[in-house]
Amino acid sequence: MTNRVKIIAEIGVNHNGDMTLAKKLIDEAKKAGADYVKFQTFKADRLATKKAKKTVYQIKNSGDGESQKDMLARLELSHDMHKKIISHCKKRKIKFLSSAFDIEGLDLLSKLGQTIFKIPSGEITNAPYLKHVGVIAKSIILSTGMSNLKEIKDAIKILESGGLSRKDITVLHCTSEYPAPLNEVNLNAMNEIKNKLKVSVGYSDHTDGFEISLAAVALGAEVIEKHFTFDQALPGPDHKASLEPKELRLMIKLIRNIEVSLGQPIKQASKSEIKNMPLVRKSIVAKSKIEIGERFTNNNLTTKRPGTGISPMKWNFIIGKKASRAFDEDELIVL
């Protein structure tokens, strides 16, 4: 990764199975300045059993009149839809990503040319899946919702056993609730992951709004992932926890401002500050009229702007010396 934060605009299943909507969302992500758009690659009959229940947030956002499997079936992307989406991304000059939820999905994405693989939080304990993606991927973005440090470490070991090196793995801190409660974000864990596991880190943001994404960038996130939609009122499980286009544009604009402001870990006067130094800093000046040969004391000297004379840091060096000439009140002292 470079110093530029990679921003993933997560379309996920917010296309609602509609190719026209999918393309419009890609266009919006490009306009907003995202680096990637991300979808989800799955087959409902391979992802969930017939009896798998919806999560609480899925029920809240899309009702409980169907099983999780039935809901997912409406949100699948076919092989042809994947090809059309990838083609549209190339046309719009925005990078395509998709999270696969099984080995067959990984192979499909690989055949379609994907080399960066985003592993969803739910697969972090799926050893066969991790082993396979570690073999076919050139780099990995690993979401860590619902996990602890040991589980992340174990997942990374499996990825490495497939041939990846740790420098090819970016770990996203994440709280897998929609929306994620602020008191459960625990954003400091992001850099704990970085320091303990020696990996690049980022943040997959499921909170309302986007201020936590901004905080993550300020703390050193190299990747930000955020769901977005055209309208939070659209039917579907993820729309309500997604940004609308205006919010996505603003988030990306503010992230770019923050990353520019972070600069380098060096404390020194900036170019624009240098011109202000002589105007704002102080010099040693005569507090009152001083005669030639009179000794400089704490009573006849003070410090005032401008800073074009002797620095007050030399105060102790000046005190006790004799004036080489007379000085008027407020006159800069010279030796």
C-alpha positions in Angstrom: 0.0 0.0 0.0 1.1 3.6 -0.6 0.5 6.5 1.8 -2.8 7.2 -0.1 -5.7 5.6 1.8 -7.4 3.0 -0.3 -11.2 3.5 -0.2 -13.5 0.6 -1.0 -17.1 1.6 -1.7 -19.0 -1.5 -0.6 -22.0 -2.1 -2.9 -22.3 -5.6 -1.5 -25.9 -6.7 -2.2 -27.3 -3.2 -2.5 -27.7 -3.7 -6.2 -30.8 -5.8 -5.2 -30.1 -8.2 -8.1 -30.7 -5.4 -10.6 -27.9 -4.8 -13.1 -29.0 -1.3 -14.0 -28.9 -0.4 -10.3 -25.5 -2.0 -10.0 -24.0 0.0 -12.8 -25.5 3.3 -11.4 -23.9 2.5 -8.1 -20.5 1.9 -9.8 -20.9 5.3 -11.5 -21.6 7.0 -8.2 -18.6 5.4 -6.5 -16.4 6.7 -9.3 -17.8 10.2 -9.0 -17.2 10.1 -5.3 -13.6 9.3 -5.8 -13.5 5.7 -4.5 -10.6 3.5 -5.5 -12.6 0.3 -5.5 -16.2 -0.9 -5.7 -16.9 -4.2 -4.0 -19.6 -6.7 -4.5 -20.4 -10.1 -2.9 -20.0 -13.4 -4.7 -22.1 -16.3 -3.4 -24.8 -18.9 -4.2 -27.5 -19.1 -1.7 -27.7 -22.9 -1.6 -23.9 -23.0 -0.8 -24.0 -20.2 1.7 -26.9 -21.0 4.0 -29.1 -24.0 4.9 -32.8 -23.9 4.4 -33.3 -23.5 8.2 -30.7 -20.7 8.7 -32.4 -17.8 10.3 -31.8 -14.2 9.4 -29.8 -12.0 11.7 -31.6 -9.4 13.9 -30.5 -6.6 11.6 -31.7 -8.5 8.5 -35.1 -9.0 10.0 -35.3 -5.4 11.1 -34.3 -4.1 7.6 -36.1 -6.6 5.4 -38.7 -8.4 7.5 -38.9 -12.0 8.7 -41.3 -13.4 6.0 -38.6 -15.5 4.4 -35.5 -17.5 5.3 -32.0 -16.2 5.1 -31.4 -18.5 2.1 -34.5 -17.2 0.3 -33.4 -13.6 0.9 -29.9 -14.4 -0.4 -31.2 -16.1 -3.5 -32.7 -12.8 -4.7 -29.3 -11.1 -4.3 -27.0 -13.5 -6.2 -24.9 -12.3 -9.0 -24.7 -14.7 -11.9 -21.5 -15.4 -13.9 -22.8 -13.2 -16.7 -23.6 -10.4 -14.2 -20.1 -10.6 -12.8 -18.6 -10.1 -16.3 -20.9 -7.2 -17.1 -20.0 -5.5 -13.7 -16.3 -6.0 -14.3 -16.6 -4.6 -17.8 -18.5 -1.5 -16.5 -15.8 -1.0 -13.9 -13.1 -1.0 -16.5 -15.2 1.4 -18.6 -15.5 3.8 -15.7 -11.9 3.3 -14.6 -12.6 2.1 -11.1 -11.2 -1.1 -9.7 -13.5 -4.1 -9.1 -13.5 -6.3 -6.0 -15.8 -8.9 -4.7 -15.9 -11.0 -1.5 -16.5 -14.7 -2.2 -18.1 -16.8 0.4 -16.9 -20.2 -0.7 -14.1 -21.9 -2.7 -16.2 -22.0 -5.9 -16.7 -18.3 -5.6 -13.0 -17.7 -5.1 -12.3 -19.7 -8.3 -14.9 -17.8 -10.2 -13.3 -14.5 -9.3 -9.8 -15.8 -10.0 -10.9 -16.9 -13.5 -12.4 -13.4 -14.0 -9.0 -11.9 -13.3 -9.3 -10.8 -9.6 -5.9 -11.0 -7.8 -6.7 -9.0 -4.7 -9.2 -11.0 -2.5 -11.3 -9.5 0.2 -12.1 -12.1 2.9 -15.4 -11.4 4.7 -15.5 -11.6 8.5 -17.6 -14.7 8.5 -14.8 -16.7 6.8 -12.0 -15.9 9.2 -12.4 -19.3 10.9 -13.0 -21.2 7.6 -9.6 -23.1 7.3 -10.2 -24.7 3.8 -11.3 -21.4 2.4 -8.4 -19.6 3.8 -5.9 -22.2 2.6 -7.3 -21.9 -1.0 -7.4 -18.1 -1.2 -3.8 -18.1 0.2 -2.8 -20.1 -2.9 -4.6 -18.1 -5.6 -4.3 -14.5 -4.3 -1.6 -12.0 -4.8 -2.8 -10.0 -1.9 -5.4 -10.2 0.8 -7.7 -7.8 2.6 -9.0 -9.6 5.7 -12.0 -8.4 7.7 -12.0 -9.3 11.3 -15.5 -8.8 12.7 -16.5 -11.1 15.6 -12.9 -12.3 16.0 -10.2 -12.0 18.6 -6.4 -11.5 18.1 -5.7 -15.2 18.3 -8.2 -16.0 15.6 -6.7 -13.3 13.3 -3.2 -14.7 14.0 -4.4 -18.2 13.1 -6.0 -17.1 9.9 -2.9 -15.2 8.8 -0.8 -18.4 9.4 -3.1 -20.4 7.1 -2.9 -17.6 4.5 0.9 -17.7 4.7 1.0 -21.4 4.4 -0.6 -21.0 1.0 2.3 -18.9 -0.2 1.4 -15.3 0.9 3.8 -13.2 2.8 2.7 -10.9 5.7 3.4 -7.8 3.6 0.7 -9.0 1.2 -2.0 -9.0 3.9 -4.0 -6.0 5.1 -6.2 -6.6 8.1 -9.4 -4.5 8.6 -10.7 -4.0 12.1 -14.4 -4.4 12.0 -17.5 -4.7 14.3 -20.0 -7.0 12.6 -23.3 -5.3 13.6 -25.4 -3.1 11.4 -25.2 -0.4 12.5 -22.3 -1.0 14.9 -22.8 0.7 18.3 -20.2 3.3 18.9 -19.3 1.9 22.3 -18.5 -1.4 20.6 -16.2 0.0 17.9 -13.0 -0.3 19.9 -11.0 1.5 17.3 -7.8 1.3 19.2 -7.8 -2.4 18.5 -6.9 -1.5 14.9 -3.3 -0.5 15.9 -3.1 -3.3 18.4 -3.5 -5.7 15.4 -0.8 -3.7 13.5 1.7 -3.7 16.3 1.2 -7.3 17.5 0.8 -9.0 14.1 3.1 -6.7 12.0 0.6 -6.2 9.2 -1.0 -3.2 7.4 -4.3 -2.3 8.8 -7.5 -0.6 7.9 -11.1 -0.3 9.0 -14.4 -1.7 7.7 -17.0 0.7 9.0 -20.5 -0.5 9.9 -21.4 2.5 12.1 -24.0 5.2 11.2 -22.4 8.1 9.4 -18.7 8.1 8.7 -16.9 10.0 11.5 -15.4 6.7 12.7 -13.8 6.2 9.3 -12.2 9.6 9.6 -10.9 8.8 13.0 -9.5 5.5 11.7 -7.6 7.4 8.9 -6.2 9.8 11.5 -5.0 6.7 13.5 -3.2 5.2 10.5 -5.8 3.1 8.6 -4.5 2.3 5.1 -7.8 1.0 3.8 -11.4 2.2 4.5 -14.4 0.1 3.5 -17.9 1.6 3.7 -21.3 0.4 2.4 -23.2 2.8 0.2 -26.5 2.9 -1.6 -28.7 5.2 -3.6 -31.3 5.4 -1.0 -31.4 4.1 2.6 -35.1 3.5 2.2 -34.7 0.9 -0.6 -35.7 -2.7 0.3 -32.9 -5.0 1.3 -30.8 -6.0 4.3 -28.0 -3.5 4.1 -29.4 -0.2 2.7 -30.2 1.3 6.1 -26.6 0.9 7.3 -25.1 2.4 4.1 -24.1 5.9 3.1 -26.0 7.7 0.3 -24.0 9.3 -2.6 -23.7 12.8 -1.1 -22.4 11.3 2.2 -19.9 9.0 0.3 -18.5 12.0 -1.6 -18.1 14.0 1.6 -16.5 11.1 3.4 -13.9 10.6 0.7 -13.2 14.4 0.4 -12.6 14.6 4.2 -10.4 11.4 4.1 -8.2 13.0 1.4 -7.9 16.2 3.5 -6.9 14.2 6.6 -4.3 12.1 4.8 -2.7 15.2 3.3 -2.6 16.8 6.8 -0.9 13.8 8.4 2.3 14.4 6.6 5.5 12.8 8.0 6.6 11.8 11.5 9.0 14.8 11.6 8.5 17.9 13.8 9.9 21.0 12.1 8.8 24.4 11.0 6.8 24.2 7.8 7.4 26.3 4.7 4.4 28.5 5.5 5.5 28.9 9.2 9.0 30.1 8.5 7.9 33.5 7.3 6.0 34.0 10.6 8.9 33.1 12.9 10.5 36.6 13.0 7.1 38.2 13.5 5.8 36.0 16.2 8.9 35.0 18.2 10.6 37.4 20.6 13.9 39.0 21.1 15.7 40.5 24.1 14.9 44.2 24.3 15.6 47.1 26.7 12.9 47.3 29.3 14.0 50.8 30.1 16.7 53.2 29.0 20.2 51.6 29.4 23.4 53.6 29.6 26.7 52.6 27.9 28.7 50.3 30.3 25.6 49.5 32.4 25.2 45.8 33.2 22.2 43.9 31.7 19.9 42.7 34.5 16.5 41.1 35.0 15.3 44.6 35.8 16.4 46.5 32.6 15.8 43.7 30.1 12.6 42.0 28.8 11.4 40.1 25.8 9.2 41.4 23.0 8.4 40.8 19.3 9.9 40.8 16.7 12.2 37.9 16.8 14.9 39.4 14.7 17.3 40.1 17.5 19.0 38.0 20.2 16.8 35.0 21.2 15.5 34.9 24.7 17.0 31.4 24.9 20.3 33.3 25.4 18.9 35.2 28.4 21.4 33.8 31.0 24.3 34.5 28.6 23.3 38.2 28.3 22.6 38.8 32.0 25.6 40.5 33.7 27.3 41.6 30.5 28.0 45.4 30.0 26.2 47.4 27.4 28.6 48.3 24.6 26.4 51.4 23.9 23.3 53.1 25.1 19.8 51.6 24.4 16.4 53.2 24.4 13.4 51.5 25.8 12.1 48.7 23.4 15.3 48.7 21.4 16.7 45.3 20.4 19.8 44.4 22.4 23.0 43.8 20.5 26.4 42.9 21.9 
